[in-house]
Amino acid sequence: MGHPFPIREIARQAGLSEATVDRVLNARGGVRRSTADEVRRAIADLDRQRTQVRLVGRTFMLDIVMQSPERFSTAVRAALEAELPSLHPAVVRSRFHFRETGPAAGLTAVLERIARRGSQGVILKAPDVPEVAAAVGRLSAAGVPVVTLATDLPAASRLGYVGIDNRAAGATAAHLTGQWLGDRPGNVLTSLSSGFFRNEEEREMGFRAVMRARHPERVLVEIAGGQGLDAGQYDLARAALERDPEIRAVYSMGGGNIATLRAFADLGRTCAVFVAHDLDQDNTRLLREHRLSAVLHHDLRQDLREACRLVMRAHGALPPAPPPLPSAIQVVTPYNMPPGTAGT
């Protein structure tokens, strides 16, 4: 039973004699199981209290840097702000650096400014390109830990990743699409925001692998470059639909779903199955209107909580712990929307 506490302190916390605690810790026998459990609880309580003491009065200034559509960055901001009370007694303050699109140089300039100014940590959603990875390396060298959110930069010296297993998410989307199309003919439109986000690449690989294995007769028609924004997505989706009259389903990895559905409607076409990601404001409304079949969702609050804890551990404010597991993937339909979203 490893612990860093003196026997006297454990005995005081447990309300037991030092001799009894000593017997439990050294497995000498002659102690009831309930007494041993009391010693274990006392050690756990002391560990939590020590953590609380380390956090009292600590302020962590975090920079949230994201390239994503406004609907997702807004959801991230709301999730982080909702989680801040749970991080008490530490105080977490945040600076937000959001943009929807643009060259990588703009992101790296933001990261360079943060490195010069200083920060307790960066939570980053960015394309997986060499210049961003290099900027992350410079942040780490300057003592600023970086946690990637939703999409990873595995070649960069980031502290950790929080989010779903994106390959598993793509495989889940393929399973749902195949089941819901059933025996009906039809090809599938796969939509990425760009070719540079690792999460979308992994989703596409998971989707393609399952479709190839389970539904090899279906053609996958890929579009990319709309940046998840309706303005660019419409023309891409409409052109794909005009080229292939057999498209009957959509797997959207990067957003712009309102524009994709508008392209179907303008051409008088029916979308039999539409699987998307994230319960942002747009997808919540589309799902409530039964225009989406399902949304693959995960708890952003949990992701932001884990990201903050990773930063705190990097500064020694929390005890070491194993890396966080991937977030659970929730399959949300119009009939099981989480409380608080149905009227959004």
Short mmCIF file of the C-alpha atoms (twelve columns), coordinates in Angstrom:
data_MODEL
# 
_entry.id   MODEL 
# 
loop_
_atom_site.group_PDB 
_atom_site.id 
_atom_site.type_symbol 
_atom_site.label_atom_id 
_atom_site.label_alt_id 
_atom_site.label_comp_id 
_atom_site.label_asym_id 
_atom_site.label_seq_id 
_atom_site.Cartn_x 
_atom_site.Cartn_y 
_atom_site.Cartn_z 
_atom_site.pdbx_PDB_model_num 
ATOM 1   C CA . MET A 1   0.000   0.000  0.000   1 
ATOM 2   C CA . GLY A 2   2.219   2.815  -1.278  1 
ATOM 3   C CA . HIS A 3   1.795   6.256  0.302   1 
ATOM 4   C CA . PRO A 4   3.888   9.324  1.167   1 
ATOM 5   C CA . PHE A 5   2.411   9.952  4.650   1 
ATOM 6   C CA . PRO A 6   3.845   9.270  8.133   1 
ATOM 7   C CA . ILE A 7   2.097   6.528  10.119  1 
ATOM 8   C CA . ARG A 8   1.190   9.071  12.794  1 
ATOM 9   C CA . GLU A 9   -0.659  11.230 10.236  1 
ATOM 10  C CA . ILE A 10  -2.556  8.252  8.803   1 
ATOM 11  C CA . ALA A 11  -3.512  7.084  12.293  1 
ATOM 12  C CA . ARG A 12  -4.834  10.532 13.186  1 
ATOM 13  C CA . GLN A 13  -6.879  10.693 9.966   1 
ATOM 14  C CA . ALA A 14  -8.298  7.170  10.469  1 
ATOM 15  C CA . GLY A 15  -8.883  7.482  14.219  1 
ATOM 16  C CA . LEU A 16  -6.810  4.342  14.830  1 
ATOM 17  C CA . SER A 17  -3.683  3.584  16.800  1 
ATOM 18  C CA . GLU A 18  -0.302  3.834  15.131  1 
ATOM 19  C CA . ALA A 19  0.308   0.150  15.896  1 
ATOM 20  C CA . THR A 20  -2.869  -0.854 14.048  1 
ATOM 21  C CA . VAL A 21  -1.960  1.273  11.039  1 
ATOM 22  C CA . ASP A 22  1.532   -0.222 11.052  1 
ATOM 23  C CA . ARG A 23  0.083   -3.759 10.997  1 
ATOM 24  C CA . VAL A 24  -2.171  -2.878 8.055   1 
ATOM 25  C CA . LEU A 25  0.564   -1.193 6.043   1 
ATOM 26  C CA . ASN A 26  2.982   -4.061 6.556   1 
ATOM 27  C CA . ALA A 27  0.370   -6.825 6.132   1 
ATOM 28  C CA . ARG A 28  1.164   -8.373 9.510   1 
ATOM 29  C CA . GLY A 29  -2.298  -9.804 10.007  1 
ATOM 30  C CA . GLY A 30  -4.569  -9.746 13.023  1 
ATOM 31  C CA . VAL A 31  -6.582  -6.820 11.635  1 
ATOM 32  C CA . ARG A 32  -10.191 -6.916 10.471  1 
ATOM 33  C CA . ARG A 33  -10.867 -6.187 6.823   1 
ATOM 34  C CA . SER A 34  -13.029 -3.209 7.773   1 
ATOM 35  C CA . THR A 35  -10.096 -1.740 9.698   1 
ATOM 36  C CA . ALA A 36  -7.799  -2.177 6.704   1 
ATOM 37  C CA . ASP A 37  -10.425 -0.425 4.568   1 
ATOM 38  C CA . GLU A 38  -10.438 2.492  7.025   1 
ATOM 39  C CA . VAL A 39  -6.674  2.843  6.619   1 
ATOM 40  C CA . ARG A 40  -7.018  2.866  2.832   1 
ATOM 41  C CA . ARG A 41  -9.733  5.517  2.987   1 
ATOM 42  C CA . ALA A 42  -7.591  7.622  5.312   1 
ATOM 43  C CA . ILE A 43  -4.700  7.534  2.844   1 
ATOM 44  C CA . ALA A 44  -7.036  8.466  -0.025  1 
ATOM 45  C CA . ASP A 45  -8.467  11.339 2.033   1 
ATOM 46  C CA . LEU A 46  -5.009  12.625 2.882   1 
ATOM 47  C CA . ASP A 47  -4.008  12.476 -0.757  1 
ATOM 48  C CA . ARG A 48  -7.069  14.510 -1.824  1 
ATOM 49  C CA . GLN A 49  -6.483  17.032 0.948   1 
ATOM 50  C CA . ARG A 50  -2.848  17.420 -0.017  1 
ATOM 51  C CA . THR A 51  -3.946  18.067 -3.590  1 
ATOM 52  C CA . GLN A 52  -6.442  20.690 -2.398  1 
ATOM 53  C CA . VAL A 53  -3.743  22.424 -0.375  1 
ATOM 54  C CA . ARG A 54  -1.467  22.551 -3.416  1 
ATOM 55  C CA . LEU A 55  -4.259  24.108 -5.473  1 
ATOM 56  C CA . VAL A 56  -5.343  26.792 -2.997  1 
ATOM 57  C CA . GLY A 57  -4.358  30.193 -4.308  1 
ATOM 58  C CA . ARG A 58  -2.997  28.823 -7.597  1 
ATOM 59  C CA . THR A 59  -4.007  30.662 -10.756 1 
ATOM 60  C CA . PHE A 60  -3.509  29.076 -14.153 1 
ATOM 61  C CA . MET A 61  -3.705  31.285 -17.229 1 
ATOM 62  C CA . LEU A 62  -4.561  29.138 -20.256 1 
ATOM 63  C CA . ASP A 63  -4.610  30.090 -23.924 1 
ATOM 64  C CA . ILE A 64  -7.229  28.347 -26.075 1 
ATOM 65  C CA . VAL A 65  -6.081  28.419 -29.704 1 
ATOM 66  C CA . MET A 66  -8.459  26.989 -32.292 1 
ATOM 67  C CA . GLN A 67  -8.999  26.916 -36.010 1 
ATOM 68  C CA . SER A 68  -12.580 25.769 -36.432 1 
ATOM 69  C CA . PRO A 69  -16.019 27.013 -37.479 1 
ATOM 70  C CA . GLU A 70  -17.518 29.497 -35.033 1 
ATOM 71  C CA . ARG A 71  -20.250 27.054 -34.002 1 
ATOM 72  C CA . PHE A 72  -17.617 24.638 -32.601 1 
ATOM 73  C CA . SER A 73  -15.357 27.237 -30.974 1 
ATOM 74  C CA . THR A 74  -18.448 28.722 -29.297 1 
ATOM 75  C CA . ALA A 75  -19.313 25.282 -27.916 1 
ATOM 76  C CA . VAL A 76  -15.758 24.858 -26.614 1 
ATOM 77  C CA . ARG A 77  -15.824 28.240 -24.871 1 
ATOM 78  C CA . ALA A 78  -19.149 27.388 -23.212 1 
ATOM 79  C CA . ALA A 79  -17.885 23.966 -22.110 1 
ATOM 80  C CA . LEU A 80  -14.725 25.402 -20.563 1 
ATOM 81  C CA . GLU A 81  -16.556 28.162 -18.737 1 
ATOM 82  C CA . ALA A 82  -19.065 25.632 -17.393 1 
ATOM 83  C CA . GLU A 83  -16.225 23.493 -16.022 1 
ATOM 84  C CA . LEU A 84  -14.291 26.262 -14.251 1 
ATOM 85  C CA . PRO A 85  -16.155 25.902 -10.910 1 
ATOM 86  C CA . SER A 86  -15.259 22.193 -10.784 1 
ATOM 87  C CA . LEU A 87  -11.544 23.082 -10.788 1 
ATOM 88  C CA . HIS A 88  -11.836 24.946 -7.458  1 
ATOM 89  C CA . PRO A 89  -9.817  25.721 -5.338  1 
ATOM 90  C CA . ALA A 90  -7.525  26.462 -8.289  1 
ATOM 91  C CA . VAL A 91  -8.440  29.499 -10.372 1 
ATOM 92  C CA . VAL A 92  -8.305  29.005 -14.140 1 
ATOM 93  C CA . ARG A 93  -8.397  32.034 -16.399 1 
ATOM 94  C CA . SER A 94  -8.485  31.772 -20.153 1 
ATOM 95  C CA . ARG A 95  -7.615  33.771 -23.238 1 
ATOM 96  C CA . PHE A 96  -9.308  32.742 -26.475 1 
ATOM 97  C CA . HIS A 97  -7.680  32.878 -29.908 1 
ATOM 98  C CA . PHE A 98  -10.273 31.674 -32.436 1 
ATOM 99  C CA . ARG A 99  -10.316 31.781 -36.223 1 
ATOM 100 C CA . GLU A 100 -12.365 29.902 -38.779 1 
ATOM 101 C CA . THR A 101 -9.802  29.524 -41.548 1 
ATOM 102 C CA . GLY A 102 -6.535  30.894 -42.912 1 
ATOM 103 C CA . PRO A 103 -2.941  29.894 -43.616 1 
ATOM 104 C CA . ALA A 104 -0.898  28.062 -40.987 1 
ATOM 105 C CA . ALA A 105 1.342   31.126 -40.617 1 
ATOM 106 C CA . GLY A 106 -1.467  32.914 -38.796 1 
ATOM 107 C CA . LEU A 107 -1.713  30.135 -36.212 1 
ATOM 108 C CA . THR A 108 2.023   29.899 -35.713 1 
ATOM 109 C CA . ALA A 109 2.203   33.678 -35.172 1 
ATOM 110 C CA . VAL A 110 -0.353  33.331 -32.356 1 
ATOM 111 C CA . LEU A 111 1.644   30.493 -30.791 1 
ATOM 112 C CA . GLU A 112 4.871   32.494 -31.048 1 
ATOM 113 C CA . ARG A 113 3.261   35.446 -29.249 1 
ATOM 114 C CA . ILE A 114 2.106   33.162 -26.478 1 
ATOM 115 C CA . ALA A 115 5.611   31.722 -26.118 1 
ATOM 116 C CA . ARG A 116 7.065   35.223 -25.783 1 
ATOM 117 C CA . ARG A 117 4.393   36.501 -23.392 1 
ATOM 118 C CA . GLY A 118 4.165   33.354 -21.297 1 
ATOM 119 C CA . SER A 119 1.299   31.072 -20.337 1 
ATOM 120 C CA . GLN A 120 0.620   28.193 -17.961 1 
ATOM 121 C CA . GLY A 121 -0.670  26.121 -20.865 1 
ATOM 122 C CA . VAL A 122 -2.176  26.023 -24.356 1 
ATOM 123 C CA . ILE A 123 -5.212  24.018 -25.460 1 
ATOM 124 C CA . LEU A 124 -4.882  23.688 -29.219 1 
ATOM 125 C CA . LYS A 125 -7.051  22.627 -32.157 1 
ATOM 126 C CA . ALA A 126 -4.995  23.066 -35.307 1 
ATOM 127 C CA . PRO A 127 -4.165  21.413 -38.626 1 
ATOM 128 C CA . ASP A 128 -1.458  18.775 -38.550 1 
ATOM 129 C CA . VAL A 129 1.194   20.572 -40.600 1 
ATOM 130 C CA . PRO A 130 4.974   20.843 -39.966 1 
ATOM 131 C CA . GLU A 131 5.008   24.554 -39.132 1 
ATOM 132 C CA . VAL A 132 2.370   24.145 -36.411 1 
ATOM 133 C CA . ALA A 133 4.226   21.135 -34.983 1 
ATOM 134 C CA . ALA A 134 7.435   23.210 -34.914 1 
ATOM 135 C CA . ALA A 135 5.663   26.056 -33.088 1 
ATOM 136 C CA . VAL A 136 4.360   23.577 -30.508 1 
ATOM 137 C CA . GLY A 137 7.921   22.376 -30.008 1 
ATOM 138 C CA . ARG A 138 9.062   25.931 -29.314 1 
ATOM 139 C CA . LEU A 139 6.257   26.393 -26.794 1 
ATOM 140 C CA . SER A 140 7.241   23.202 -24.996 1 
ATOM 141 C CA . ALA A 141 10.885  24.286 -24.959 1 
ATOM 142 C CA . ALA A 142 9.775   27.564 -23.365 1 
ATOM 143 C CA . GLY A 143 8.051   25.630 -20.580 1 
ATOM 144 C CA . VAL A 144 4.493   26.026 -21.882 1 
ATOM 145 C CA . PRO A 145 2.668   22.660 -21.979 1 
ATOM 146 C CA . VAL A 146 0.365   22.112 -24.972 1 
ATOM 147 C CA . VAL A 147 -2.711  19.853 -24.954 1 
ATOM 148 C CA . THR A 148 -4.358  19.057 -28.279 1 
ATOM 149 C CA . LEU A 149 -8.159  19.058 -28.390 1 
ATOM 150 C CA . ALA A 150 -10.402 17.087 -30.776 1 
ATOM 151 C CA . THR A 151 -7.611  16.631 -33.337 1 
ATOM 152 C CA . ASP A 152 -4.098  15.506 -32.487 1 
ATOM 153 C CA . LEU A 153 -0.572  16.493 -33.548 1 
ATOM 154 C CA . PRO A 154 1.180   13.198 -32.816 1 
ATOM 155 C CA . ALA A 155 4.538   14.294 -34.253 1 
ATOM 156 C CA . ALA A 156 4.637   17.417 -32.064 1 
ATOM 157 C CA . SER A 157 5.963   17.567 -28.511 1 
ATOM 158 C CA . ARG A 158 2.510   18.123 -27.039 1 
ATOM 159 C CA . LEU A 159 1.742   17.108 -23.463 1 
ATOM 160 C CA . GLY A 160 -1.302  15.029 -24.392 1 
ATOM 161 C CA . TYR A 161 -4.495  14.703 -26.419 1 
ATOM 162 C CA . VAL A 162 -8.111  14.917 -25.258 1 
ATOM 163 C CA . GLY A 163 -11.038 13.857 -27.403 1 
ATOM 164 C CA . ILE A 164 -12.565 10.801 -29.017 1 
ATOM 165 C CA . ASP A 165 -10.916 7.926  -30.838 1 
ATOM 166 C CA . ASN A 166 -11.567 9.334  -34.292 1 
ATOM 167 C CA . ARG A 167 -10.881 6.127  -36.185 1 
ATOM 168 C CA . ALA A 168 -13.469 4.350  -34.022 1 
ATOM 169 C CA . ALA A 169 -15.895 7.210  -34.684 1 
ATOM 170 C CA . GLY A 170 -15.492 6.765  -38.441 1 
ATOM 171 C CA . ALA A 171 -16.046 3.022  -38.112 1 
ATOM 172 C CA . THR A 172 -19.198 3.699  -36.068 1 
ATOM 173 C CA . ALA A 173 -20.485 6.043  -38.768 1 
ATOM 174 C CA . ALA A 174 -19.912 3.349  -41.404 1 
ATOM 175 C CA . HIS A 175 -21.774 0.776  -39.328 1 
ATOM 176 C CA . LEU A 176 -24.762 3.086  -38.910 1 
ATOM 177 C CA . THR A 177 -24.777 4.145  -42.559 1 
ATOM 178 C CA . GLY A 178 -24.635 0.571  -43.799 1 
ATOM 179 C CA . GLN A 179 -27.371 -0.600 -41.439 1 
ATOM 180 C CA . TRP A 180 -29.722 2.253  -42.239 1 
ATOM 181 C CA . LEU A 181 -29.261 2.078  -46.009 1 
ATOM 182 C CA . GLY A 182 -29.889 -1.646 -45.846 1 
ATOM 183 C CA . ASP A 183 -30.587 -3.156 -49.245 1 
ATOM 184 C CA . ARG A 184 -31.359 0.156  -50.905 1 
ATOM 185 C CA . PRO A 185 -28.903 1.158  -53.646 1 
ATOM 186 C CA . GLY A 186 -26.870 4.322  -53.279 1 
ATOM 187 C CA . ASN A 187 -23.448 5.812  -52.925 1 
ATOM 188 C CA . VAL A 188 -22.114 7.774  -49.952 1 
ATOM 189 C CA . LEU A 189 -20.773 11.333 -49.925 1 
ATOM 190 C CA . THR A 190 -17.913 11.783 -47.445 1 
ATOM 191 C CA . SER A 191 -17.234 15.398 -46.529 1 
ATOM 192 C CA . LEU A 192 -14.048 16.759 -44.910 1 
ATOM 193 C CA . SER A 193 -13.397 20.394 -44.027 1 
ATOM 194 C CA . SER A 194 -9.841  20.147 -45.383 1 
ATOM 195 C CA . GLY A 195 -7.089  17.616 -45.835 1 
ATOM 196 C CA . PHE A 196 -4.975  18.815 -42.915 1 
ATOM 197 C CA . PHE A 197 -6.860  17.928 -39.727 1 
ATOM 198 C CA . ARG A 198 -5.739  14.630 -38.225 1 
ATOM 199 C CA . ASN A 199 -9.149  13.890 -36.675 1 
ATOM 200 C CA . GLU A 200 -10.937 14.029 -40.013 1 
ATOM 201 C CA . GLU A 201 -8.258  11.941 -41.689 1 
ATOM 202 C CA . GLU A 202 -8.635  9.261  -39.003 1 
ATOM 203 C CA . ARG A 203 -12.425 9.358  -39.234 1 
ATOM 204 C CA . GLU A 204 -12.207 8.898  -42.984 1 
ATOM 205 C CA . MET A 205 -9.836  5.940  -42.597 1 
ATOM 206 C CA . GLY A 206 -12.129 4.252  -40.073 1 
ATOM 207 C CA . PHE A 207 -15.185 4.868  -42.238 1 
ATOM 208 C CA . ARG A 208 -13.550 3.659  -45.431 1 
ATOM 209 C CA . ALA A 209 -12.141 0.501  -43.833 1 
ATOM 210 C CA . VAL A 210 -15.530 -0.656 -42.524 1 
ATOM 211 C CA . MET A 211 -17.393 0.277  -45.714 1 
ATOM 212 C CA . ARG A 212 -14.836 -1.565 -47.820 1 
ATOM 213 C CA . ALA A 213 -15.106 -4.660 -45.631 1 
ATOM 214 C CA . ARG A 214 -18.875 -4.706 -45.048 1 
ATOM 215 C CA . HIS A 215 -20.350 -2.815 -48.003 1 
ATOM 216 C CA . PRO A 216 -17.881 -3.035 -50.888 1 
ATOM 217 C CA . GLU A 217 -20.623 -2.375 -53.450 1 
ATOM 218 C CA . ARG A 218 -21.072 1.232  -52.309 1 
ATOM 219 C CA . VAL A 219 -18.980 3.958  -53.922 1 
ATOM 220 C CA . LEU A 220 -17.577 6.634  -51.585 1 
ATOM 221 C CA . VAL A 221 -17.482 10.100 -53.132 1 
ATOM 222 C CA . GLU A 222 -15.138 12.427 -51.237 1 
ATOM 223 C CA . ILE A 223 -15.246 16.217 -51.088 1 
ATOM 224 C CA . ALA A 224 -12.876 18.441 -49.090 1 
ATOM 225 C CA . GLY A 225 -11.963 22.087 -48.778 1 
ATOM 226 C CA . GLY A 226 -15.176 23.684 -47.534 1 
ATOM 227 C CA . GLN A 227 -13.497 24.426 -44.154 1 
ATOM 228 C CA . GLY A 228 -16.700 23.299 -42.435 1 
ATOM 229 C CA . LEU A 229 -18.346 26.578 -43.497 1 
ATOM 230 C CA . ASP A 230 -21.645 26.734 -45.364 1 
ATOM 231 C CA . ALA A 231 -20.332 29.331 -47.816 1 
ATOM 232 C CA . GLY A 232 -17.727 26.994 -49.311 1 
ATOM 233 C CA . GLN A 233 -19.526 23.718 -48.692 1 
ATOM 234 C CA . TYR A 234 -22.555 24.301 -50.892 1 
ATOM 235 C CA . ASP A 235 -20.709 24.443 -54.212 1 
ATOM 236 C CA . LEU A 236 -18.623 21.361 -53.364 1 
ATOM 237 C CA . ALA A 237 -21.661 19.319 -52.339 1 
ATOM 238 C CA . ARG A 238 -23.787 20.407 -55.286 1 
ATOM 239 C CA . ALA A 239 -21.025 19.626 -57.798 1 
ATOM 240 C CA . ALA A 240 -20.589 16.144 -56.305 1 
ATOM 241 C CA . LEU A 241 -24.325 15.466 -56.439 1 
ATOM 242 C CA . GLU A 242 -24.515 16.622 -60.059 1 
ATOM 243 C CA . ARG A 243 -21.607 14.322 -60.999 1 
ATOM 244 C CA . ASP A 244 -23.056 11.291 -59.212 1 
ATOM 245 C CA . PRO A 245 -26.856 10.840 -59.286 1 
ATOM 246 C CA . GLU A 246 -26.527 7.727  -57.100 1 
ATOM 247 C CA . ILE A 247 -25.453 9.537  -53.912 1 
ATOM 248 C CA . ARG A 248 -28.061 8.734  -51.243 1 
ATOM 249 C CA . ALA A 249 -26.155 9.182  -47.968 1 
ATOM 250 C CA . VAL A 250 -23.670 11.536 -46.308 1 
ATOM 251 C CA . TYR A 251 -20.993 11.122 -43.673 1 
ATOM 252 C CA . SER A 252 -19.922 14.615 -42.659 1 
ATOM 253 C CA . MET A 253 -16.604 14.733 -40.813 1 
ATOM 254 C CA . GLY A 254 -16.077 18.480 -40.984 1 
ATOM 255 C CA . GLY A 255 -19.409 20.307 -40.896 1 
ATOM 256 C CA . GLY A 256 -21.178 22.648 -43.302 1 
ATOM 257 C CA . ASN A 257 -24.211 20.379 -43.008 1 
ATOM 258 C CA . ILE A 258 -26.840 23.042 -43.652 1 
ATOM 259 C CA . ALA A 259 -25.217 23.768 -47.014 1 
ATOM 260 C CA . THR A 260 -24.968 20.070 -47.914 1 
ATOM 261 C CA . LEU A 261 -28.664 19.525 -47.200 1 
ATOM 262 C CA . ARG A 262 -29.528 22.639 -49.213 1 
ATOM 263 C CA . ALA A 263 -27.651 21.205 -52.192 1 
ATOM 264 C CA . PHE A 264 -29.768 18.028 -51.975 1 
ATOM 265 C CA . ALA A 265 -32.958 20.088 -51.759 1 
ATOM 266 C CA . ASP A 266 -32.058 22.422 -54.629 1 
ATOM 267 C CA . LEU A 267 -31.491 19.423 -56.884 1 
ATOM 268 C CA . GLY A 268 -34.689 17.718 -55.763 1 
ATOM 269 C CA . ARG A 269 -32.720 14.862 -54.254 1 
ATOM 270 C CA . THR A 270 -33.386 12.899 -51.062 1 
ATOM 271 C CA . CYS A 271 -30.700 12.163 -48.490 1 
ATOM 272 C CA . ALA A 272 -31.677 8.827  -46.931 1 
ATOM 273 C CA . VAL A 273 -28.948 8.757  -44.255 1 
ATOM 274 C CA . PHE A 274 -26.905 11.646 -42.864 1 
ATOM 275 C CA . VAL A 275 -24.389 11.082 -40.041 1 
ATOM 276 C CA . ALA A 276 -22.566 14.110 -38.628 1 
ATOM 277 C CA . HIS A 277 -20.351 15.077 -35.684 1 
ATOM 278 C CA . ASP A 278 -20.907 17.282 -32.594 1 
ATOM 279 C CA . LEU A 279 -24.080 18.703 -31.084 1 
ATOM 280 C CA . ASP A 280 -23.340 22.295 -31.965 1 
ATOM 281 C CA . GLN A 281 -26.168 24.746 -32.520 1 
ATOM 282 C CA . ASP A 282 -26.592 23.895 -36.217 1 
ATOM 283 C CA . ASN A 283 -26.587 20.128 -35.761 1 
ATOM 284 C CA . THR A 284 -28.918 20.313 -32.775 1 
ATOM 285 C CA . ARG A 285 -31.504 22.112 -34.888 1 
ATOM 286 C CA . LEU A 286 -31.047 19.789 -37.875 1 
ATOM 287 C CA . LEU A 287 -31.359 16.736 -35.664 1 
ATOM 288 C CA . ARG A 288 -34.482 18.083 -33.960 1 
ATOM 289 C CA . GLU A 289 -35.971 18.647 -37.441 1 
ATOM 290 C CA . HIS A 290 -35.109 15.024 -38.399 1 
ATOM 291 C CA . ARG A 291 -32.853 16.237 -41.198 1 
ATOM 292 C CA . LEU A 292 -29.904 14.373 -39.697 1 
ATOM 293 C CA . SER A 293 -30.071 10.646 -38.938 1 
ATOM 294 C CA . ALA A 294 -27.544 10.757 -36.088 1 
ATOM 295 C CA . VAL A 295 -24.844 12.898 -34.570 1 
ATOM 296 C CA . LEU A 296 -21.694 11.349 -33.095 1 
ATOM 297 C CA . HIS A 297 -21.236 13.408 -29.975 1 
ATOM 298 C CA . HIS A 298 -18.913 13.477 -26.974 1 
ATOM 299 C CA . ASP A 299 -18.741 15.408 -23.731 1 
ATOM 300 C CA . LEU A 300 -16.773 18.580 -24.439 1 
ATOM 301 C CA . ARG A 301 -16.908 19.507 -20.766 1 
ATOM 302 C CA . GLN A 302 -15.080 16.302 -19.904 1 
ATOM 303 C CA . ASP A 303 -12.483 17.023 -22.578 1 
ATOM 304 C CA . LEU A 304 -11.836 20.532 -21.256 1 
ATOM 305 C CA . ARG A 305 -11.719 19.284 -17.675 1 
ATOM 306 C CA . GLU A 306 -9.112  16.672 -18.615 1 
ATOM 307 C CA . ALA A 307 -7.109  19.255 -20.580 1 
ATOM 308 C CA . CYS A 308 -6.983  21.571 -17.551 1 
ATOM 309 C CA . ARG A 309 -5.934  18.711 -15.298 1 
ATOM 310 C CA . LEU A 310 -3.127  17.752 -17.663 1 
ATOM 311 C CA . VAL A 311 -1.800  21.301 -17.467 1 
ATOM 312 C CA . MET A 312 -2.075  21.313 -13.661 1 
ATOM 313 C CA . ARG A 313 -0.159  18.036 -13.457 1 
ATOM 314 C CA . ALA A 314 2.555   19.470 -15.674 1 
ATOM 315 C CA . HIS A 315 3.004   22.214 -13.067 1 
ATOM 316 C CA . GLY A 316 3.020   19.770 -10.154 1 
ATOM 317 C CA . ALA A 317 -0.313  20.993 -8.781  1 
ATOM 318 C CA . LEU A 318 -1.947  17.566 -9.137  1 
ATOM 319 C CA . PRO A 319 -0.405  14.138 -8.537  1 
ATOM 320 C CA . PRO A 320 0.720   12.126 -11.583 1 
ATOM 321 C CA . ALA A 321 -1.921  10.021 -13.300 1 
ATOM 322 C CA . PRO A 322 -2.188  7.850  -16.429 1 
ATOM 323 C CA . PRO A 323 -3.054  9.662  -19.674 1 
ATOM 324 C CA . PRO A 324 -6.815  10.225 -20.087 1 
ATOM 325 C CA . LEU A 325 -8.755  7.638  -22.040 1 
ATOM 326 C CA . PRO A 326 -10.534 8.732  -25.234 1 
ATOM 327 C CA . SER A 327 -13.923 10.322 -24.665 1 
ATOM 328 C CA . ALA A 328 -16.943 8.067  -25.026 1 
ATOM 329 C CA . ILE A 329 -18.665 8.322  -28.415 1 
ATOM 330 C CA . GLN A 330 -22.403 8.947  -28.062 1 
ATOM 331 C CA . VAL A 331 -24.760 8.134  -30.930 1 
ATOM 332 C CA . VAL A 332 -27.443 10.821 -30.646 1 
ATOM 333 C CA . THR A 333 -30.666 10.573 -32.649 1 
ATOM 334 C CA . PRO A 334 -33.718 12.849 -32.594 1 
ATOM 335 C CA . TYR A 335 -35.113 10.574 -29.868 1 
ATOM 336 C CA . ASN A 336 -32.299 10.600 -27.283 1 
ATOM 337 C CA . MET A 337 -30.970 14.147 -27.343 1 
ATOM 338 C CA . PRO A 338 -29.228 15.094 -24.071 1 
ATOM 339 C CA . PRO A 339 -31.129 17.347 -21.649 1 
ATOM 340 C CA . GLY A 340 -30.628 20.993 -22.452 1 
ATOM 341 C CA . THR A 341 -30.207 20.502 -26.209 1 
ATOM 342 C CA . ALA A 342 -33.688 19.672 -27.453 1 
ATOM 343 C CA . GLY A 343 -34.829 23.290 -27.369 1 
ATOM 344 C CA . THR A 344 -31.576 24.897 -28.530 1 
# 
